[in-house]
Amino acid sequence: MNQQTETEFEIESALVETSPGTEEWKDNVRFSITNGIITQIDYDLPSNESTKSIDGIAIPAIVNTHSHAFQRGFAGMSEYRTESQDSFWTWRDLMYKFVSDLTPEDAYVIARQLYLEMIEAGYSWVGEFHYLHNSPSGKAYANATEMADAVLRAARDVGIGICLLPVLYQRSGFNTNETNHGQRRFALSLDDYFKLVDNCNEKIKGNPDASLGLAFHSLRAVSSDAVNETLHYRQSHLANSNIHIHAAEQQLEVEDCLAATGKRPIQFLLDSFPIDESWCVIHATHMNSDEIIGLSNSGAVAGLCPTTEANLGDGVFPASQFLGSGGRISIGSDSHCSINLREELRWLEYGQRLIGGQRAVLGTPELSTGRKLYSECALSGGQAIGIKTGKLAVGYRADLLILASDHPAISNASKDRILDRFIFLNAGCPIQQRMLGGKWIEQNKLTEQLRCSKIAFNRLNQTYFQGS
Ligand SMILES: [Zn+2]
C-alpha cells in the first residue's frame, strides 16, 4: 500500500477554476494536494495569513500531445536539400535511414534527453506515439516491449507523465498490404499489436504517471478492417482508452485518400468510425468546411504540431474556423525541431495572421489571444490523453508551472496579459518552478540530470552523424 503524500503551498497569484468550467485569476491562493491530486483551492486569503507564500504566478502545465521520441536524435539535421525540391517525403527517407540501426539503449538515451528538455520547457505529460517496434532486421525482439520499455524507462527516470500510444502500422500505402524496407521496424500483425498493447498495459499498471492509449499511424498505413478490429479489441481490453491517428497532414495524402476511397481523410474518418471525445486526430491540416464542422462536432481533439508542420511544409491548420465551430485543439512537438510550448502556441497564432493579414486572430471578445490559446490547449491536451490535467481545479492533477512575477518578460502584467506576454514576448523564459503530479521538480536536480544526459546524447549523436 502506497503511503499517502500531502503537500500544501501558497502563492501570490494563480489561474484557478472558481466554478465548474470557469477559470479566473486569483490572488493569495493556497493549494492543498493529496497523492498528486488537487484536493482544495482557497483564494483571496488575507495577505497577513500567507507568510510562506511563493512570489510567483501558478498556471497549469501543458501536455505535449504528440511525440516520436526517437526523432529528437536527428532533429535539426535535415535542413539541406537532397533533391531539387525537398519535401516531407524526402525528409521521411532521411528519418528511415536514421532509424535503421537505432538500438533500444540509443532510444532510451534520446528519449531521456528529450523528456528532460520537455520538463524544462513546461510540458507535464507526453503523448508518445510509439511506432518503432522491431529490431533493425525487421524481426520482432524476443521481448515485444523492448523499444516501448526504453521510452517508459526514460519518462520514469526524469519524472514526466507518459501516455504511451503503441502504433499499428501495416502497409506503405492505400493500395498495398506490404510495408517497404524503410518501414520494417514499424510493421506489426494485428495479433502482435494486441499482444504488445497487453504487455504494455501490464508494465504501466498502477503507475499514476503513465497511461496507455491506442494509435493508428495513418489511413494510408492501416486498413479500415484493422481499425474496426482494434476498436473491437479496445471494448474488451482497454475500454475508454484514447485513440490517436495522423490524418490529412499532407496534400498528397489527401489526394491518395480521395483516389482510394472517394473521400478526403477527415471525411473518411468521420463517416467510417465512431469518432468522439476519446479520439485525437493529429495534424488535420487539410480540411474543407464540412470536415471542419464534422470534426468540431465529434468532440475529438485536433492535435496540432505547428513548428513541425512548418518545418515539413505541411500547410496551415484552419484554426480560426475550427475554434469558431467549437473545435478542440492541443499541441505537440512531433519531430522535435522545437521543444518549446510557447513557440508552438505562438506559431499556431502566427500561421493564422500570415495567411489572413490580421492580428489576434484566435483571441475572443472575452479572452486575449494568449489566454484563449493557453487554456484551450492545456485542457484539451488532458482530454487527448484521458488524464485530468491542464486546469488548476479540485480533482485535477497538480501539474503546474510557477512563473516569476518579476521576470522582465511578464513583470507588471495583469491577468490574461501574463499569458500573452509569456507566449508572444520571446525574451527569456519566466518559468521559475515546476510541479508534476504534486512533486516539485528541483532545479538543481534537473540541471544535473541534463548535464549527465547530454554526455550520453552527444556521444550517440557523434556516432550517427560523424562527418555530416
Ligand atoms: Zn507525428
Residues whose N, C-alpha, C, O or C-beta is under 5 A from the ligand:
A	BS01	ZN	D334
